[in-house]
């Protein structure tokens, strides 16, 4: 079963039935709908860049894409979305209710660059705070590869 980015909170909460991130879709920075099942068999780190935190990221998707390109970013990037509230993307609603996706002071995403580690089956393994360095995540990777 697939859950599309266009699902709104007023519609049935079908995202609650998902068993992995692979059951969701999202639009990339070129506005193409991408099924996240393309990541089956891969360990993934998912992070957020949104404008819900003090207007920290006011740039358009194109501006973000160009900025990232200036650093030779090679990972997949997706459109800016909401990660909190009624308009949150269904994937992010699902992430925050997973046993290993819950935060220390509530489940809301508190700031940009909150990171989530997923195993090869698309199951949530660990949540990392925005200030945690990539080396912290790197130490956890070997047991999931």
C-alpha positions in Angstrom: 0.0 0.0 0.0 1.4 3.5 -0.9 0.7 6.8 0.9 1.1 9.9 -1.1 2.4 13.3 0.0 -0.9 14.9 -0.9 -2.8 13.2 1.9 -4.2 15.9 4.2 -5.0 15.5 7.9 -8.7 15.9 7.2 -8.7 12.6 5.2 -8.5 9.2 6.8 -5.3 8.6 8.8 -4.1 5.8 6.5 -0.5 6.7 7.2 -1.0 5.0 10.6 -1.3 1.6 8.8 2.2 1.9 7.2 4.9 -0.6 8.4 7.9 1.1 6.7 9.1 4.3 5.1 9.0 2.3 1.8 5.2 2.7 1.8 5.3 6.5 1.3 6.0 8.8 -1.6 7.3 12.4 -1.7 8.1 15.0 -4.4 11.8 15.6 -5.1 13.2 19.1 -5.7 12.3 18.8 -9.3 8.6 18.1 -8.4 8.7 14.5 -9.4 6.8 12.1 -7.2 9.2 9.5 -5.9 8.1 6.2 -4.3 10.4 5.7 -1.3 10.4 2.0 -2.0 13.4 2.8 -4.2 15.4 2.7 -0.9 14.5 -1.0 -0.2 17.6 -2.8 0.8 19.5 0.4 1.7 20.2 1.9 5.1 18.9 5.5 5.0 19.2 8.7 7.0 16.3 11.0 6.7 16.5 14.6 7.9 14.4 17.7 7.6 14.9 21.2 6.2 11.8 23.2 6.7 10.7 26.8 7.4 8.7 25.9 10.5 11.4 27.0 13.0 11.8 30.7 13.2 11.8 31.1 9.5 15.2 29.4 9.4 14.8 28.2 5.8 12.9 30.7 3.7 14.5 29.7 0.5 12.6 28.1 -2.4 13.2 24.4 -3.3 15.2 25.6 -6.3 17.4 27.9 -4.0 18.0 25.0 -1.6 18.9 22.8 -4.5 21.4 25.3 -5.9 22.9 25.9 -2.5 23.4 22.2 -1.9 24.9 21.8 -5.4 27.6 24.3 -4.5 28.7 21.8 -1.9 28.6 18.9 -4.3 25.7 17.2 -2.5 25.2 13.7 -3.9 22.2 12.5 -1.8 18.6 12.7 -2.8 16.7 15.9 -1.8 13.0 16.4 -1.6 10.7 19.4 -1.5 10.3 21.4 1.6 7.3 20.2 3.6 5.8 20.6 7.0 7.0 18.1 9.6 4.7 19.3 12.5 1.1 20.1 12.7 -2.0 19.2 10.7 -0.3 19.8 7.4 2.7 17.6 8.2 3.7 15.1 5.5 2.3 11.7 6.3 5.8 10.2 6.4 6.7 12.6 9.2 3.5 11.9 11.1 4.3 8.2 10.9 8.0 8.7 11.9 7.1 10.6 15.1 4.8 7.9 16.4 7.3 5.1 15.8 8.7 3.7 19.1 12.2 4.7 18.1 11.1 7.9 16.5 9.8 9.6 19.6 11.6 12.7 21.0 12.8 13.3 24.5 10.4 16.2 25.2 7.5 15.1 23.1 7.4 13.8 19.5 7.4 17.1 17.6 10.4 17.9 15.5 12.1 20.7 17.4 14.5 22.2 14.8 15.9 21.6 11.3 18.3 18.7 10.9 16.6 16.3 13.2 17.8 13.0 11.8 16.3 9.5 11.6 18.1 6.2 10.8 16.2 3.5 8.9 17.3 -0.1 8.3 17.2 -1.9 5.0 13.6 -2.8 5.5 12.5 0.8 6.0 12.0 0.5 9.7 12.9 3.3 12.1 16.0 2.5 14.1 17.0 5.7 15.9 16.3 9.4 16.2 19.1 11.9 16.5 18.9 15.5 17.6 19.7 18.5 15.3 23.0 19.2 17.0 24.3 15.6 16.8 27.2 15.3 14.4 27.2 12.8 11.5 30.1 10.9 13.3 27.5 9.9 16.0 25.4 8.3 13.3 28.4 6.8 11.5 29.2 4.8 14.7 25.7 3.3 14.6 25.7 2.3 10.9 27.8 -0.9 11.0 25.1 -2.9 12.8 22.6 -2.1 10.1 24.7 -2.5 7.0 
